[in-house]
Every structure is written in C-alpha cells, then in structure tokens.
Amino acid sequence: MWAQLMRRTLLSLILRLLFLSPVVMGNCSGDGQQLLNQLQNQAKIMQDPSVLLDPYISTQGLNVSKLGAHCLERPGVFPSKHDLQGLSRRGFLQTLNTKLGHVLHRLTEFQQDLQVQTLLRAKMNIIGIRNNIHCMTLQLQGSSDVVEPTPAELEISPLPTLASNAFQRKLQGCQFLHGFHRFMHSAGQVFHKWRETPSRRSRRHSPRRALKKEAHRVQPSMRGKRLMPREQLPR
C-alpha cells in the first residue's frame, strides 16, 4: 500500500513538472521521409480513443448509451480535414503545432479525471510529435513551398468557459477529447497524402535523381564526332 502511494505521488510530481516545463526541442536526425513516417505513426497512435477518450468516459461514468450523443466534438475547436488539406506544408505544420500546444494546456484540467500514467503517456507522445514537427519544419526551409498565413478560422480558439455544473464539465471534457482524436486522424491522413505526393524539394534532392544527373554529366558527348568507316576501325 505504501509503495503504491509513493509510486503514484512520484508520477504525480513528474506530471506536474512536465506540465510546467516548456517543450524542449531535441536534436534532429534522419531525412524527411523518416520524419514523415514517424509523424504518421505518432498521429495514428494519438487518434486512438483508447489513449484518452475511453479512459475518461470510463472514469467519469459516461459509458451509458444515452450519453453517447452528447459526447461528440464541438464544431470550431479543431480544424476539419478539409481545412487542413487546404494549407501549405509549413502552414499545416504550424497549425498542428499550435493546436497540440492548446491540447497540452487543456490536459492540465484533466489531472483529477484521469490516471497519472495515462496523462503522462499522452503528454510525452504529444511532445514527441511537436519535436518531429520542429525537425520537419527545418527540412522544409528553403523549399519552394509557399508560407501562407494561418486562416482566421484555423487560429487557436480560446478555451471554452468551463461550466459550473459538474456533469456539464464532464461532457465538455468528453467533447474536447473526441475532437482531439478526430483531429489527429485528419492530421494522419494529411501526412499519408504527403507520402504519396512528395514535395518538389524532396524530388529535386532525391538520391535517384542525383545519380541520374551525375550519370548524364559524366557521359561523353557524341556531338561533333564523326563515325569512322568500318575499314578504318583499329584492329
């Protein structure tokens, strides 16, 4: 019992420190394709309701069929898939990073509603995504992608005022987490589309293209040279 209490206290302290500390961007390694694969896999993990939404519904007693209709995403909190697909690559990364910062801030309100391990794991996953977003943004520097301002409808929206009623607060939390998982699903689809249509910079600097250019450069030119008659060919 004492060991379990100490373990929970330690995890709680770690979680508080993580929530209070800024996100530190680590060293970037790997090429753009590797980063893209990681981002798509991370988005796939965070789109799963079992990460946050399902545990929240269970602990808050919302796993009742009649309440399912009230636990849906509120419009305007997260951008739609259509809006995300309309952004440039850097505009999309900027929007995703901003919204994930919004989520990290909002998760501080769930410390009494979810287990410490659940929140800690989710926060570390989000920090990992933001770190890869930082690295991917560096990869895009100097590319031909046009930097577009974030549309007004995609700007970070203010946190909704929490209801004074405890039950309404539970529903607000459920709606927020439902929207977050849908948002990460949409982000994963955008990353998947990127893999199918690499940027012009990626194609221009791909190893295969570089080898073709090198082979073309070293190939001797045949212009201006006459073919020797067959009888004059050296034997």
C-alpha positions as CSV (number, residue, x, y, z in Angstrom):
1,M,0.0,0.0,0.0
2,W,2.8,2.4,1.0
3,A,4.8,1.5,-2.2
4,Q,1.7,2.1,-4.4
5,L,1.1,5.5,-2.7
6,M,4.7,6.6,-3.2
7,R,4.7,5.5,-6.8
8,R,1.5,7.5,-7.5
9,T,3.0,10.5,-5.7
10,L,6.2,10.3,-7.7
11,L,4.3,10.1,-11.0
12,S,2.1,13.0,-10.0
13,L,5.2,15.1,-9.3
14,I,6.7,14.2,-12.7
15,L,3.5,15.1,-14.5
16,R,3.3,18.5,-12.8
17,L,6.9,19.2,-13.8
18,L,6.2,18.2,-17.4
19,F,3.1,20.4,-17.5
20,L,5.0,23.4,-16.1
21,S,8.2,23.0,-18.2
22,P,8.4,24.2,-21.8
23,V,8.8,21.8,-24.7
24,V,12.5,21.3,-25.4
25,M,13.2,20.5,-29.0
26,G,15.8,17.8,-29.3
27,N,18.4,17.2,-32.0
28,C,17.0,16.4,-35.4
29,S,18.3,13.2,-37.1
30,G,17.1,11.4,-40.2
31,D,15.8,12.5,-43.5
32,G,12.4,14.0,-44.4
33,Q,10.9,10.6,-45.3
34,Q,11.9,9.1,-41.9
35,L,10.4,12.1,-40.1
36,L,7.2,11.8,-42.2
37,N,6.9,8.1,-41.3
38,Q,7.3,8.9,-37.6
39,L,4.8,11.7,-37.7
40,Q,2.2,9.5,-39.4
41,N,2.8,6.7,-36.9
42,Q,2.5,9.1,-34.0
43,A,-0.7,10.6,-35.4
44,K,-2.1,7.1,-35.7
45,I,-1.3,6.4,-32.0
46,M,-3.0,9.6,-30.8
47,Q,-6.1,9.2,-33.0
48,D,-7.0,6.0,-31.0
49,P,-9.7,6.8,-28.4
50,S,-8.2,4.3,-26.0
51,V,-5.4,6.8,-25.4
52,L,-7.5,9.4,-23.7
53,L,-11.2,9.4,-24.5
54,D,-12.1,5.8,-23.5
55,P,-10.4,6.1,-20.1
56,Y,-12.1,9.4,-19.5
57,I,-15.5,8.1,-20.3
58,S,-14.9,5.1,-18.0
59,T,-13.7,7.1,-15.0
60,Q,-16.4,9.8,-15.4
61,G,-19.2,7.3,-15.6
62,L,-20.2,8.5,-19.1
63,N,-20.3,5.0,-20.6
64,V,-24.0,5.0,-20.9
65,S,-25.7,4.6,-24.3
66,K,-27.9,7.6,-23.9
67,L,-25.0,9.9,-23.2
68,G,-23.1,8.9,-26.4
69,A,-25.0,11.6,-28.5
70,H,-23.8,14.3,-26.1
71,C,-20.1,13.2,-26.2
72,L,-19.4,14.5,-29.7
73,E,-16.9,17.1,-31.0
74,R,-17.9,20.7,-30.7
75,P,-17.6,22.5,-34.0
76,G,-14.8,25.1,-34.3
77,V,-12.5,23.8,-31.6
78,F,-10.3,21.8,-34.1
79,P,-9.8,22.4,-37.8
80,S,-11.6,20.0,-40.2
81,K,-9.8,17.6,-42.5
82,H,-10.8,19.8,-45.5
83,D,-9.3,22.9,-43.9
84,L,-6.0,21.1,-43.1
85,Q,-5.7,19.8,-46.6
86,G,-6.0,23.3,-47.9
87,L,-2.9,24.5,-46.1
88,S,0.7,24.6,-47.4
89,R,3.0,22.1,-45.8
90,R,4.6,24.6,-43.4
91,G,1.2,26.2,-42.8
92,F,-0.2,22.8,-41.8
93,L,2.8,22.0,-39.5
94,Q,2.4,25.4,-37.8
95,T,-1.4,24.8,-37.3
96,L,-0.8,21.3,-36.0
97,N,1.9,22.5,-33.6
98,T,-0.3,25.3,-32.3
99,K,-3.2,23.1,-31.7
100,L,-1.1,20.5,-29.9
101,G,0.1,23.2,-27.6
102,H,-3.5,24.0,-27.0
103,V,-4.1,20.4,-26.1
104,L,-1.2,20.3,-23.7
105,H,-2.5,23.3,-21.9
106,R,-6.0,21.8,-21.7
107,L,-4.8,18.5,-20.4
108,T,-3.8,20.2,-17.1
109,E,-7.5,20.3,-16.4
110,F,-7.8,16.5,-16.6
111,Q,-5.3,15.7,-13.8
112,Q,-8.2,14.9,-11.4
113,D,-10.1,13.0,-14.0
114,L,-7.6,10.6,-15.5
115,Q,-4.8,8.3,-14.1
116,V,-1.4,9.9,-13.9
117,Q,0.1,7.3,-16.1
118,T,-2.5,7.9,-18.8
119,L,-1.9,11.7,-18.9
120,L,1.9,11.2,-18.7
121,R,2.0,8.9,-21.6
122,A,-0.3,11.2,-23.7
123,K,1.8,14.2,-22.9
124,M,5.1,12.5,-23.8
125,N,3.6,11.4,-27.1
126,I,2.4,14.9,-27.9
127,I,5.9,16.3,-27.0
128,G,7.4,13.8,-29.4
129,I,5.1,14.9,-32.2
130,R,5.9,18.5,-31.7
131,N,9.6,17.7,-31.7
132,N,9.3,16.0,-35.1
133,I,7.2,18.9,-36.4
134,H,10.1,21.2,-35.4
135,C,12.5,18.9,-37.3
136,M,10.2,18.6,-40.4
137,T,9.9,22.4,-40.5
138,L,13.7,22.7,-40.6
139,Q,13.6,20.2,-43.5
140,L,11.2,22.4,-45.4
141,Q,13.4,25.6,-45.0
142,G,14.5,26.8,-48.4
143,S,11.9,24.7,-50.2
144,S,9.6,26.1,-52.8
145,D,6.6,25.7,-50.5
146,V,4.9,29.0,-50.0
147,V,4.4,30.1,-46.5
148,E,0.8,31.1,-46.0
149,P,-0.7,32.8,-43.0
150,T,-3.0,30.7,-41.0
151,P,-6.6,31.4,-41.9
152,A,-8.7,33.1,-39.3
153,E,-10.9,30.1,-38.8
154,L,-7.8,28.0,-38.0
155,E,-6.4,30.3,-35.4
156,I,-6.2,28.9,-31.9
157,S,-9.6,29.3,-30.3
158,P,-10.0,30.4,-26.7
159,L,-10.7,27.7,-24.2
160,P,-14.4,27.4,-23.6
161,T,-15.6,28.6,-20.2
162,L,-16.0,25.6,-18.0
163,A,-19.5,25.0,-16.8
164,S,-20.2,25.4,-13.1
165,N,-22.2,22.2,-13.2
166,A,-20.0,19.1,-12.6
167,F,-21.9,17.0,-15.2
168,Q,-21.6,19.7,-17.8
169,R,-17.9,19.8,-17.2
170,K,-17.7,16.1,-17.8
171,L,-19.4,16.5,-21.1
172,Q,-17.2,19.3,-22.1
173,G,-14.1,17.2,-21.4
174,C,-15.6,14.3,-23.4
175,Q,-16.4,16.6,-26.4
176,F,-12.9,18.0,-26.3
177,L,-11.2,14.6,-26.3
178,H,-13.5,13.3,-29.0
179,G,-12.5,16.3,-31.2
180,F,-8.8,15.8,-30.4
181,H,-8.8,12.2,-31.6
182,R,-10.7,13.1,-34.8
183,F,-8.2,16.0,-35.4
184,M,-5.2,13.6,-35.1
185,H,-6.9,11.2,-37.5
186,S,-7.3,14.0,-40.0
187,A,-3.6,15.0,-39.5
188,G,-2.6,11.4,-40.1
189,Q,-4.5,11.4,-43.4
190,V,-2.6,14.6,-44.5
191,F,0.7,13.0,-43.7
192,H,-0.3,9.9,-45.7
193,K,-1.1,12.2,-48.6
194,W,2.4,13.8,-48.3
195,R,4.0,10.3,-48.6
196,E,2.1,9.8,-51.9
197,T,3.0,13.2,-53.3
198,P,6.5,14.2,-52.1
199,S,7.3,17.9,-52.2
200,R,9.2,19.3,-55.2
201,R,12.2,19.9,-52.9
202,S,12.3,16.2,-52.0
203,R,12.1,15.1,-55.6
204,R,14.8,17.6,-56.6
205,H,17.2,16.3,-53.9
206,S,16.3,12.6,-54.1
207,P,19.3,10.2,-54.4
208,R,17.9,8.6,-57.5
209,R,17.5,12.0,-59.3
210,A,21.1,13.0,-58.2
211,L,22.5,9.7,-59.6
212,K,20.8,10.4,-63.0
213,K,22.1,13.9,-63.1
214,E,25.6,12.7,-62.3
215,A,25.5,9.9,-65.0
216,H,24.3,12.4,-67.5
217,R,27.1,14.8,-66.6
218,V,29.9,12.3,-67.0
219,Q,28.6,10.7,-70.1
220,P,30.9,11.8,-73.0
221,S,29.1,13.8,-75.6
222,M,28.9,12.4,-79.2
223,R,28.2,15.8,-80.8
224,G,30.7,16.9,-83.4
225,K,32.3,13.5,-83.7
226,R,32.3,11.6,-87.0
227,L,31.9,7.8,-87.1
228,M,35.0,6.1,-88.6
229,P,34.4,4.0,-91.7
230,R,34.4,0.3,-90.9
231,E,37.6,-0.4,-92.8
232,Q,39.4,2.3,-90.7
233,L,38.4,0.9,-87.4
234,P,41.5,-0.2,-85.4
235,R,42.0,-3.9,-85.0
